[in-house]
Structure formats: C-alpha cells, structure tokens
Amino acid sequence: MRMAEELSRTVPAPVRRLLRREVGFGCPVPDCRLPFLEYHHFDPEWHVEHHHRPDGLIPLCPTHHSQADAFTREQLRNFKSTAKDRVVASGRFEWMRRELVGVVGGCLYHEVPVLVQFRGEPMVWFERDDDGHALLNVRMLTTVGNEQERIRIEDNDFVVRGAPTDFECPPSGKSLSVKYDNGDRMRIEFREIDSVDEAAGRYSHFRPGAMAMLGSAWPLTFIEVTMRAGGTEVAFDPTMTRLPGNNLMTGCVASHGAVGLAFD
C-alpha cells in the first residue's frame, strides 16, 4: 500500500491570495501594515497538524512572523478580522543604485531617466536623491479615470490603493505585483545580474552583441516592468510591447537616452 504524500509546508497559491486579500494586503498586527508577507500556521500550529486551512493561517511580515509565539490564538484571529479597518498597506523598495537598466516593452534602457511616456507624461521614470541614487516612480496605465484608485510608486515608496483583487510583495522586497478587477495589472521586479553572458541568457530576444552597449561595470541592477491597461490593447512586459492595431515591438537596446518607450 502506498503511503500518502506528505503535505508541503508551502501554502498553496490560491490560499495565499485569499489570505492576503483578507487582511488588506498588509501585516495585520496593529500599527504595522507592511506588505512583505509570510504565512503562519497558528490554529493548530504546523508541528501539531500539517494543514493549509485559511481559518488557521495568517499572513505576517517577517518580523511579526518571527514573534508570532507572543500572540494568542484569539489575538491572531482578531488581527485577521479587523485588519481591513486599519490604514492601507504600504512599503518601500530598498534598492538604492546609481546605475540601472530598465527592461520594458521588449527593450533595454541603460541610464534612461524616463522608461515609459504616455501622451507626453512620464509613467515609469527615475528621480535622483542627494546621493545620486535612482529612485523608481510609476503611474499605472488605466481607463478608470482616477489615478488615486491605482497603486502609485513615488521615489521607491508605494501605497496599496483602489481595492485590488490581488497584491503581492514577497519578503525579499525585490518585486511587486498587483491586479484589479477591470484587467489593469502591473509587475515590478529588481534583478541583479552579474555579467553580459547572464544578461544575454535571460534576455535571449536581443541580438548578439547588443549587451555591449550596457558597458562593463558589472554587476548591474535590472528593473523588469510589466503593465497592462484593462479593456485596451496596450500592454508591455520584459519581452515585448503591444499597442492598438496589433503593433508589436521588441529587441532594442538604448543607453543614456532621455526617453525609452513613448506612445500616444
């Protein structure tokens, strides 16, 4: 007779999505609200029973996860049930670099301050702090007509707005993904790449030799950007740009320009 397979401790993705939404996408411990979430088995604890029942799990930031034994089951249940009544979740990308490569719409933009521009206005761009670090700024493409109903990144800081259907920012703090019920979506990921060969292997749609435009100061930090405006044909990700009329673009590399992807 075959033994039943042991349950993995990794919480299944559908359960994680449900739990994130339940607490409003931020750590539910009062006065926290960090979005960098791990998943804690508390009723019962994992060593008592291996399970993934949502009512016995709670998302917590890494600090409060490590301190979870300080809370009673009743306190944790209360955190879960009252989290949405607290301030919205917010966080910050701690990636501070003076030199960056944007991976947007199938193109590489090395030291280009505006990665995406729409109707003359920047949508994905960088500002510099007093020490010369490039700080990420993003306005989501949307047809809802109110930018306050969508997440916005300002100088690496972000706040969860507009009741997304899902928002995920893992404890590593290297990525962020958000989805809304009208089809708007966005993903940002920071990725450190050590060499031209590693970059060419990951971004294989670029022609041979194109990576030489990125210079020789490796490792370099790449920022991959994916965005889709729900209800439209406008979409871009690290491999391609799609615009109305089934127009596609991919494979260009630019260094030290002013604007990367611009469209009306």
C-alpha positions as CSV (number, residue, x, y, z in Angstrom):
1,M,0.0,0.0,0.0
2,R,1.4,3.5,-1.0
3,M,1.9,5.9,1.8
4,A,0.1,9.3,1.5
5,E,2.3,12.0,0.2
6,E,3.5,14.4,3.0
7,L,1.9,17.8,2.7
8,S,4.4,20.5,1.7
9,R,4.7,23.4,4.2
10,T,4.5,25.9,1.3
11,V,1.0,27.4,1.4
12,P,-0.8,26.9,-2.0
13,A,-1.1,30.0,-4.2
14,P,-4.9,30.2,-4.0
15,V,-4.8,30.1,-0.2
16,R,-2.1,32.8,-0.1
17,R,-4.2,35.0,-2.4
18,L,-7.2,34.6,-0.2
19,L,-5.2,35.3,3.0
20,R,-3.6,38.5,1.5
21,R,-6.9,39.9,0.5
22,E,-8.5,39.0,3.8
23,V,-6.0,41.3,5.7
24,G,-6.0,44.1,3.1
25,F,-2.5,43.0,1.7
26,G,-0.6,44.2,4.7
27,C,0.6,42.7,8.0
28,P,-2.5,42.7,10.3
29,V,-0.6,43.4,13.5
30,P,-1.8,46.9,14.7
31,D,0.4,49.7,13.6
32,C,2.4,47.6,11.1
33,R,0.7,47.2,7.6
34,L,4.0,46.2,5.9
35,P,3.1,44.2,2.6
36,F,6.1,41.9,2.8
37,L,4.2,38.8,3.9
38,E,4.9,35.3,5.1
39,Y,2.3,32.8,6.2
40,H,1.9,31.5,9.8
41,H,0.1,28.3,10.8
42,F,-1.5,29.1,14.2
43,D,-4.7,27.0,14.6
44,P,-3.3,24.5,15.0
45,E,0.4,25.1,14.6
46,W,2.3,23.2,11.9
47,H,4.0,20.9,14.3
48,V,0.6,19.8,15.7
49,E,-1.0,19.3,12.3
50,H,0.1,19.8,8.8
51,H,-2.7,21.8,7.1
52,H,-3.5,24.8,4.9
53,R,-6.9,25.8,6.2
54,P,-7.3,29.5,5.7
55,D,-9.1,30.0,9.1
56,G,-6.0,28.6,10.8
57,L,-3.4,30.7,8.8
58,I,-2.5,34.4,9.0
59,P,-0.1,36.5,6.8
60,L,2.5,38.3,8.8
61,C,5.5,40.4,8.0
62,P,8.9,38.6,8.7
63,T,9.4,40.5,12.0
64,H,6.0,39.6,13.4
65,H,6.2,36.1,12.0
66,S,9.3,35.5,14.0
67,Q,7.5,36.9,17.0
68,A,4.2,35.0,16.4
69,D,4.5,33.0,19.6
70,A,3.9,36.2,21.6
71,F,0.3,36.3,20.3
72,T,-2.5,34.1,21.5
73,R,-4.8,32.4,19.0
74,E,-7.6,34.8,20.0
75,Q,-5.3,37.8,19.3
76,L,-4.3,36.4,15.9
77,R,-8.0,35.8,15.0
78,N,-8.8,39.4,16.0
79,F,-5.9,40.7,13.8
80,K,-7.3,38.8,10.8
81,S,-10.9,40.0,11.3
82,T,-10.1,43.7,11.9
83,A,-7.1,44.3,9.5
84,K,-9.2,45.9,6.7
85,D,-10.4,48.6,9.2
86,R,-6.8,49.9,9.6
87,V,-4.7,52.1,7.4
88,V,-3.9,50.8,3.9
89,A,-0.8,48.7,3.3
90,S,2.4,50.5,2.3
91,G,6.0,49.7,1.8
92,R,9.3,50.7,0.2
93,F,11.8,49.2,-2.3
94,E,15.2,49.4,-0.6
95,W,17.1,49.0,-3.8
96,M,19.5,52.0,-4.0
97,R,21.6,52.1,-7.1
98,R,23.3,54.9,-9.2
99,E,23.2,52.8,-12.4
100,L,20.1,50.9,-13.6
101,V,18.9,49.1,-16.7
102,G,15.1,49.2,-17.4
103,V,13.6,46.1,-19.1
104,V,10.4,47.4,-20.6
105,G,8.4,46.5,-23.6
106,G,11.0,44.1,-25.0
107,C,13.7,46.8,-24.8
108,L,16.7,47.5,-22.6
109,Y,17.2,51.1,-21.4
110,H,20.5,51.8,-19.7
111,E,20.7,55.0,-17.7
112,V,17.5,56.3,-19.4
113,P,15.5,58.5,-16.9
114,V,12.1,58.0,-18.4
115,L,11.3,54.4,-19.3
116,V,7.7,54.9,-20.4
117,Q,6.0,58.0,-21.5
118,F,2.3,58.3,-22.5
119,R,0.9,61.5,-24.2
120,G,4.0,63.4,-23.1
121,E,3.6,62.5,-19.4
122,P,6.1,60.1,-17.7
123,M,4.5,56.8,-16.5
124,V,7.7,54.9,-15.4
125,W,10.7,57.1,-14.6
126,F,13.5,57.8,-12.1
127,E,14.4,60.7,-9.9
128,R,17.8,61.1,-8.2
129,D,18.3,61.5,-4.4
130,D,21.0,63.7,-2.9
131,D,23.5,60.8,-3.1
132,G,22.8,60.2,-6.8
133,H,20.7,57.0,-6.3
134,A,18.0,56.4,-8.9
135,L,14.5,56.2,-7.3
136,L,11.6,54.5,-9.1
137,N,8.4,56.3,-9.9
138,V,5.4,54.6,-11.5
139,R,1.9,55.7,-12.5
140,M,-0.3,52.8,-13.7
141,L,-1.9,52.9,-17.1
142,T,-5.7,52.7,-16.6
143,T,-9.0,53.7,-18.1
144,V,-10.8,54.2,-14.7
145,G,-10.2,58.0,-14.9
146,N,-8.9,58.3,-11.3
147,E,-5.2,57.7,-10.6
148,Q,-6.0,57.6,-6.8
149,E,-7.7,54.3,-7.5
150,R,-4.5,52.6,-8.6
151,I,-1.2,51.9,-6.8
152,R,1.5,54.5,-7.4
153,I,5.2,54.3,-6.7
154,E,6.9,57.6,-5.6
155,D,10.7,57.6,-5.1
156,N,10.6,53.8,-4.2
157,D,7.7,54.2,-1.8
158,F,4.3,52.7,-2.6
159,V,0.8,52.5,-1.1
160,V,-1.8,49.9,-1.9
161,R,-4.9,51.8,-3.3
162,G,-8.1,51.1,-5.2
163,A,-9.2,47.7,-3.8
164,P,-7.0,45.4,-5.9
165,T,-8.1,41.8,-6.5
166,D,-4.6,40.7,-5.6
167,F,-1.4,42.4,-4.4
168,E,1.8,40.5,-3.6
169,C,5.2,41.8,-2.4
170,P,7.4,38.9,-1.1
171,P,9.6,39.3,2.0
172,S,12.7,39.7,-0.3
173,G,11.4,43.2,-1.2
174,K,12.6,42.7,-4.8
175,S,9.2,42.6,-6.6
176,L,5.7,43.8,-6.5
177,S,2.6,42.6,-8.5
178,V,-0.9,44.0,-8.5
179,K,-4.2,43.1,-10.3
180,Y,-7.5,44.9,-10.5
181,D,-10.9,43.6,-11.4
182,N,-11.1,45.6,-14.7
183,G,-7.9,43.9,-16.0
184,D,-5.4,46.5,-15.0
185,R,-2.2,44.9,-13.8
186,M,1.4,45.6,-13.1
187,R,4.5,43.8,-12.0
188,I,7.9,45.3,-11.0
189,E,11.0,43.2,-10.3
190,F,14.5,44.2,-9.4
191,R,17.2,41.8,-10.5
192,E,20.9,41.9,-10.0
193,I,22.8,40.4,-13.0
194,D,26.5,39.6,-12.8
195,S,27.7,39.5,-16.4
196,V,26.9,40.1,-20.1
197,D,26.6,36.3,-20.5
198,E,24.0,36.1,-17.7
199,A,22.0,39.0,-19.2
200,A,22.1,37.5,-22.7
201,G,20.9,34.2,-21.3
202,R,17.9,35.8,-19.5
203,Y,17.0,38.2,-22.3
204,S,17.6,36.0,-25.3
205,H,15.4,38.0,-27.6
206,F,18.2,40.6,-28.0
207,R,20.5,40.4,-31.0
208,P,24.1,39.2,-30.4
209,G,26.4,42.0,-29.3
210,A,23.7,44.3,-28.1
211,M,24.6,43.9,-24.5
212,A,27.9,45.6,-25.2
213,M,26.0,48.9,-25.1
214,L,25.5,48.4,-21.4
215,G,29.2,49.0,-20.6
216,S,31.5,46.9,-18.5
217,A,30.5,47.9,-14.9
218,W,29.1,44.6,-13.9
219,P,27.1,43.5,-11.9
220,L,24.2,45.7,-13.0
221,T,20.7,46.0,-11.5
222,F,17.9,45.5,-13.9
223,I,14.3,46.5,-13.3
224,E,11.7,44.5,-15.2
225,V,8.4,46.2,-15.8
226,T,5.1,44.6,-16.9
227,M,1.9,46.6,-17.3
228,R,-1.5,46.1,-18.9
229,A,-4.3,48.6,-19.2
230,G,-7.6,46.6,-18.8
231,G,-10.1,46.9,-21.7
232,T,-7.4,48.1,-24.1
233,E,-4.8,46.6,-26.4
234,V,-2.0,48.4,-24.6
235,A,0.4,46.1,-22.8
236,F,4.1,45.7,-22.3
237,D,6.4,43.3,-20.4
238,P,10.1,42.4,-20.5
239,T,9.8,40.7,-23.8
240,M,7.5,42.9,-26.0
241,T,5.3,46.0,-26.4
242,R,1.7,45.6,-27.8
243,L,-0.1,48.7,-29.0
244,P,-3.5,49.1,-30.7
245,G,-3.7,47.6,-34.2
246,N,-1.7,44.6,-33.1
247,N,1.6,46.6,-33.4
248,L,4.5,44.8,-31.7
249,M,8.0,46.0,-30.7
250,T,10.9,44.0,-29.2
251,G,14.6,43.7,-29.1
252,C,16.1,47.3,-29.0
253,V,18.8,48.5,-26.6
254,A,19.5,52.1,-25.8
255,S,22.0,53.8,-23.4
256,H,22.0,57.3,-21.9
257,G,18.9,58.5,-23.8
258,A,16.2,60.7,-22.5
259,V,13.0,58.6,-23.1
260,G,12.5,54.9,-23.7
261,L,9.1,53.7,-24.8
262,A,6.8,56.7,-25.8
263,F,3.3,56.4,-27.2
264,D,0.0,58.3,-27.5
